[in-house]
Amino acid sequence: MLIKPALMVIFFLMVMFGSAYAVHRHLPDQHNPLKLLDLSDPIGWATSAKLANLEGDPQACFSLLDAGGIEYDKLQDGEADDPCGLSDALFLKRSDVPYSAPVKLSCPLAASLALWERQVLQPAAEEYLNTSIERIETYGSFSCRRINGRSSGRWSEHATANAIDIAGFRMADGRRVAVLSDWDDGAETGQFLEAVFRGACSVFDAALGPNYNAAHANHFHFDRGPWNTCK
């Protein structure tokens, strides 16, 4: 018996909506693309897509930070034709871990950092070093410059506060772990750095470290730019 086209469409829609309902009801939140991002959720299959969605939805992004207890001052948007004009950016006042210097961040980058702190950084410190993070040592975030400080070429993600450079960490037990001295040292500190870097690859669009080139020998570069890379 032939099925009429209208009935086929109805059947298809029923299957589609039934599948969506099953996903929404049974998948853990971190794997469920229909659930809003929550900074308390572990990193899952849908996390990267949820973070990407924040880049076109500033209201959702700032609401996420508010719900997660992140304190900030929202910054005024710059001119649209300014290569170093900020858009939907903030001055971070308090996240889970203090930073060694003030940081200006785009809202999606701030959300990514907060998620990384909670779901990657602190768990790795406890697992590999049996302590917690007291401070993140940073080389900065916003810097109105082109890539590698050149006089021409593409503008850096730092120019719009969409990137941050992290040099190391101070631990609650007094230890300092630095990318320059402890990366790939074969000890627990090197294992910790490897874990926090690899975890960052699931959170940020770009994660660059000492294995990328000599310019990154002393820091990790994380950004929410247009290119997906983990090196």
BAVO-317317 format. One line per field, with one value per residue: x, y, z of N, C-alpha, C in turn; residue in one letter. Coordinates in steps of 0.2 Angstrom, whole numbers, m for minus. Each point is the difference from the previous one (the first is absolute). Example, Ala and Ser with C-alpha at 12.3 -4.5 7.8 and 13.67 -1.06 7.14 Angstrom:
BEGIN
n.u (66  m2)
n.v (m28  5)
n.w (39  m4)
ca.u (m4  4)
ca.v (6  6)
ca.w (0  1)
c.u (4  m4)
c.v (6  5)
c.w (0  3)
rest (a  s)
//
This chain:
BEGIN
n.u (4  m1  5  m6  3  m6  m1  4  m2  m7  2  3  m5  m4  4  1  m6  m2  5  m3  m6  2  3  m5  m3  4  2  6  m1  6  m4  m5  0  m5  5  m1  5  3  3  m5  m2  1  6  m4  m4  m5  5  4  m5  m2  7  0  m6  4  4  m6  0  1  m7  0  5  m3  m5  4  4  m5  m3  6  m2  1  4  m3  4  m6  4  1  m4  5  4  m5  2  0  6  1  m6  m2  m3  m5  4  5  0  4  m5  m4  4  0  5  4  0  6  m4  m2  m6  0  m6  m1  m6  0  5  m3  m5  4  3  m6  m2  5  m1  m6  0  5  1  m5  m4  4  m1  m6  0  4  m2  m6  m2  m1  m3  5  4  m3  6  m1  1  m7  m5  m3  1  0  1  4  m1  3  m4  m2  3  0  m5  m2  m6  3  m2  6  0  m4  5  2  6  3  5  1  3  m4  2  m3  2  m5  4  0  m1  4  m5  5  m4  4  0  m6  0  m3  m1  m5  m1  m2  5  4  m2  1  6  2  m3  3  5  0  m1  4  2  m3  3  6  m1  5  4  5  5  5  m4  m3  3  6  m4  m2  6  m2  m5  m6  m2  m5  m4  m5  6  1  6  m2  4  4  5)
n.v (m6  5  3  4  5  2  m7  m1  6  m2  m6  4  5  m5  m4  5  1  m6  0  6  m3  m6  4  4  m6  m4  4  m2  5  m3  m6  3  0  m3  m2  5  4  m4  5  m3  0  m6  0  1  m4  3  0  m2  m3  m1  m1  m3  m2  0  m1  m3  m1  7  0  m5  3  6  m3  m3  5  4  m5  0  6  1  4  5  4  1  m1  7  m1  m2  4  m1  6  0  m2  5  1  1  m6  1  5  m3  3  m5  0  m5  m5  m7  2  4  5  m1  1  6  m3  3  m2  m3  1  m3  5  5  m2  0  6  3  m3  3  6  m1  m1  4  7  2  m4  3  5  m2  m2  5  5  m3  5  6  4  4  0  3  m2  6  m1  m1  4  6  0  6  m6  m1  m5  m2  5  m3  4  m6  m2  m6  3  0  m6  1  2  m6  m1  m3  2  m6  3  m6  3  m1  m3  3  m5  m3  m4  5  m5  1  0  0  3  5  m1  0  3  m6  1  m4  5  0  5  m3  m6  4  3  m6  m2  5  m1  m7  2  4  m5  m2  6  2  5  3  m5  4  m4  m3  m5  6  5  3  3  m6  1  6  m1  m1  0  3  m1  4  m1  1  m2  m6  1  m6  4)
n.w (0  m4  3  1  m4  1  m1  m5  m1  1  m3  m5  0  1  m4  m4  1  m2  m5  m2  1  m3  m5  0  0  m5  m5  3  4  2  m1  3  m7  3  4  4  m1  4  4  3  m6  0  m2  m5  m4  4  4  m4  m2  6  1  m6  3  5  m5  m1  7  0  m1  m4  m3  1  m2  m5  m1  0  m4  m3  2  m7  3  m2  m3  m3  m5  m2  m5  m4  m4  m4  m2  6  m3  4  m3  6  0  4  2  4  6  0  4  m1  m1  m2  m5  4  m3  m3  m5  0  m2  m6  m1  m6  0  m7  m1  3  m4  m5  2  2  m6  m3  4  m1  m6  m1  1  4  m4  m5  3  1  m7  m3  4  0  m3  1  m5  2  m5  m5  m2  m2  m7  1  m2  1  m7  m1  m3  m5  m3  5  1  m6  m5  m3  m4  2  2  5  2  2  m6  1  4  m5  4  3  3  2  4  5  5  4  4  3  m2  m4  m4  m4  m5  m3  m5  1  6  0  m6  0  7  m2  4  6  0  m4  3  6  m2  m1  6  3  m4  1  7  m1  m3  5  1  m2  m4  3  0  2  0  4  m1  1  4  m2  m4  0  1  1  m5  2  m7  3  m5  m2  m3  m7  3  m2  5  1  1)
ca.u (m4  4  m2  0  5  m2  1  7  2  m2  3  6  0  m1  6  4  m2  1  7  2  m2  4  6  m1  m2  4  7  3  0  6  0  m6  0  m7  1  4  6  1  7  1  0  7  1  m3  0  m3  3  3  m6  m3  4  0  m6  0  3  m5  m5  3  m4  1  7  1  m5  3  5  m4  m2  5  3  6  m1  4  m3  m1  3  m3  2  3  m3  0  6  6  2  1  m6  m3  m7  m2  6  m1  6  m1  1  1  m2  2  7  2  5  5  m1  m7  m1  m6  m2  m6  m4  1  7  m1  m4  5  5  m3  m2  7  3  m4  0  7  6  0  0  7  4  m1  2  7  4  m3  m1  m5  3  m1  1  2  5  m2  4  m4  m6  m1  6  m2  6  m1  3  8  2  2  m3  m6  m3  m7  0  0  m6  1  m2  m7  m1  m3  5  3  6  1  7  0  m5  3  m4  m2  6  6  4  m1  1  1  1  7  4  m3  m4  3  6  m1  m2  m8  m2  m1  m6  m6  0  m3  m7  m4  0  m4  m7  m1  m1  m7  m4  2  1  7  4  7  4  7  1  m2  6  4  m3  m5  4  m1  m7  m5  m4  m7  m5  m6  0  m3  3  0  6  3  7)
ca.v (6  6  5  6  4  4  m4  m1  6  0  m5  2  5  m3  m3  6  3  m5  m1  6  0  m5  3  5  m3  m5  1  5  7  2  m3  2  7  4  3  6  m1  1  0  m5  m6  m3  1  m5  0  6  6  4  3  5  6  3  3  6  5  4  1  3  0  m7  0  4  m4  m6  2  2  m6  m3  3  4  7  4  6  0  6  3  m3  4  1  m6  0  0  m7  m2  2  m6  m1  m4  m2  2  0  m5  2  m6  m7  m5  1  6  1  4  7  1  m2  1  m6  0  m4  m7  m3  m1  m6  m6  0  m3  m7  m4  0  m5  m7  m3  2  m2  m7  m2  2  m5  m6  m1  3  0  6  4  6  6  5  m1  5  2  6  5  m2  5  4  2  m1  m5  m7  0  7  2  6  m1  m6  m1  2  m5  0  4  7  1  m4  m7  m5  2  m4  m3  m2  m5  m1  m1  m5  2  m3  5  m2  3  m4  4  m4  0  m5  m7  m3  m6  m2  m7  0  2  7  m1  m3  5  5  m4  m1  7  2  m4  1  7  m1  m2  5  5  m1  m1  m1  0  m1  0  m4  4  3  3  6  m2  m5  2  1  m3  5  m2  5  m2  3  m4  m6  m5  m4  m2  m2)
ca.w (0  m1  5  m3  2  6  6  1  3  7  3  1  6  6  1  2  6  5  2  4  7  3  1  5  7  3  0  5  m2  m4  m7  m3  m3  1  7  0  3  7  2  4  m4  m3  m8  m4  m7  m2  4  m5  m4  5  0  m6  m1  4  m4  m3  4  6  6  3  2  6  5  3  5  6  4  2  5  m2  1  m6  m2  m7  m4  m5  m6  m4  m6  m4  m5  4  1  7  3  4  m1  5  4  8  4  5  7  4  m2  5  2  m1  m5  3  m3  m2  m7  m4  m3  m3  4  m1  3  7  2  m2  6  6  m1  0  7  4  m3  m2  4  7  1  m1  6  5  m2  m1  4  7  2  m4  m3  4  m5  m7  m2  m6  m3  m2  m5  m5  m2  m7  m4  m4  2  2  0  m6  m2  m5  1  3  7  5  4  6  m2  2  7  m2  1  6  0  7  1  5  6  7  3  7  4  m1  m6  m6  m6  m6  m6  m2  4  2  m6  m3  4  2  7  1  m2  m7  m1  1  m5  m6  1  m1  m7  m4  1  m3  m7  0  3  m4  m7  m1  6  m3  5  m2  m6  m6  m2  5  3  5  4  7  2  m4  m3  m1  m3  m3  m7  m5  m2  5  0  7  m1)
c.u (4  m2  0  5  m2  1  7  3  m1  4  8  1  m1  6  5  m1  1  7  3  m2  4  7  m1  m1  5  8  2  1  6  0  m6  0  m6  0  4  7  0  7  1  0  7  0  m3  0  m3  3  3  m5  m3  4  0  m6  0  3  m5  m5  3  m4  1  6  1  m5  4  5  m4  m2  6  4  6  m1  4  m4  0  3  m4  2  4  m3  1  6  7  3  1  m6  m3  m7  m2  5  m1  7  m2  2  2  m3  2  7  2  6  6  0  m7  m1  m6  m1  m6  m5  0  7  m1  m4  4  5  m4  m1  7  2  m4  0  6  5  0  0  7  5  m1  2  7  4  m3  0  m5  4  m2  0  2  5  m2  5  m5  m5  0  7  m1  6  m2  4  7  2  3  m3  m6  m2  m6  1  0  m7  1  m3  m7  m2  m3  5  4  7  2  7  1  m5  3  m5  m1  5  6  4  m2  2  0  1  7  4  m3  m4  5  7  0  m2  m8  m2  m1  m6  m6  m1  m3  m7  m4  0  m4  m8  m2  m2  m8  m4  1  0  7  4  7  5  7  1  m2  6  4  m3  m5  4  m2  m7  m5  m4  m7  m4  m6  m1  m3  3  1  7  2  7  4)
c.v (6  5  7  5  4  m4  m1  6  0  m5  2  5  m4  m3  6  3  m5  m1  6  0  m5  3  5  m3  m4  2  5  7  2  m2  3  7  4  3  6  m2  2  m1  m6  m7  m3  2  m7  1  7  6  4  4  5  6  4  4  7  6  4  2  3  0  m7  m1  3  m3  m6  2  2  m6  m4  4  4  7  4  7  0  6  2  m3  6  2  m6  m1  0  m7  m2  2  m6  m1  m5  m3  3  0  m5  2  m7  m6  m4  1  7  0  5  7  1  m2  2  m6  1  m5  m7  m3  0  m6  m6  m1  m3  m7  m4  0  m5  m7  m3  2  m3  m8  m3  2  m5  m7  m1  3  0  7  4  6  6  6  m2  5  2  5  5  m3  5  4  2  m1  m5  m7  1  7  3  7  m1  m7  m1  3  m6  0  4  7  2  m3  m7  m5  2  m5  m2  m3  m5  1  1  m4  2  m3  4  m2  5  m5  5  m4  0  m5  m7  m4  m6  m1  m7  m1  1  6  0  m3  4  5  m3  m1  7  2  m4  1  7  m1  m2  6  6  m2  m1  0  m1  m1  0  m5  3  3  3  6  m2  m5  2  1  m4  6  m4  5  m3  3  m4  m6  m5  m4  m1  m2  3)
c.w (0  6  m3  2  7  6  1  3  8  4  1  6  6  2  3  7  6  2  4  7  4  2  6  7  3  0  6  m3  m4  m7  m4  m3  1  7  0  3  7  2  5  m3  m2  m8  m3  m7  m3  2  m6  m4  4  1  m6  m1  4  m4  m4  4  7  6  3  4  7  5  3  5  6  4  3  6  m2  1  m6  m1  m8  m3  m5  m7  m4  m7  m5  m5  4  1  7  4  4  m1  5  5  7  3  6  7  5  m4  6  3  m2  m6  2  m3  m2  m7  m3  m4  m4  4  m1  3  8  2  m1  6  6  0  1  7  4  m2  m2  5  7  1  m2  5  6  m1  0  5  8  3  m4  m3  4  m5  m7  m2  m8  m3  m3  m5  m5  m1  m8  m4  m6  2  0  0  m6  m2  m5  1  4  8  5  4  7  m2  2  6  m1  1  7  0  7  1  5  6  7  4  7  5  0  m6  m6  m6  m6  m7  m3  3  1  m5  m2  4  3  7  0  m2  m7  m2  1  m6  m7  1  m1  m7  m4  1  m3  m7  m1  2  m5  m8  m2  7  m3  6  m2  m6  m7  m4  6  4  6  5  8  2  m4  m2  m1  m3  m3  m7  m5  m2  6  0  7  m1  5)
rest (m  l  i  k  p  a  l  m  v  i  f  f  l  m  v  m  f  g  s  a  y  a  v  h  r  h  l  p  d  q  h  n  p  l  k  l  l  d  l  s  d  p  i  g  w  a  t  s  a  k  l  a  n  l  e  g  d  p  q  a  c  f  s  l  l  d  a  g  g  i  e  y  d  k  l  q  d  g  e  a  d  d  p  c  g  l  s  d  a  l  f  l  k  r  s  d  v  p  y  s  a  p  v  k  l  s  c  p  l  a  a  s  l  a  l  w  e  r  q  v  l  q  p  a  a  e  e  y  l  n  t  s  i  e  r  i  e  t  y  g  s  f  s  c  r  r  i  n  g  r  s  s  g  r  w  s  e  h  a  t  a  n  a  i  d  i  a  g  f  r  m  a  d  g  r  r  v  a  v  l  s  d  w  d  d  g  a  e  t  g  q  f  l  e  a  v  f  r  g  a  c  s  v  f  d  a  a  l  g  p  n  y  n  a  a  h  a  n  h  f  h  f  d  r  g  p  w  n  t  c  k)
//
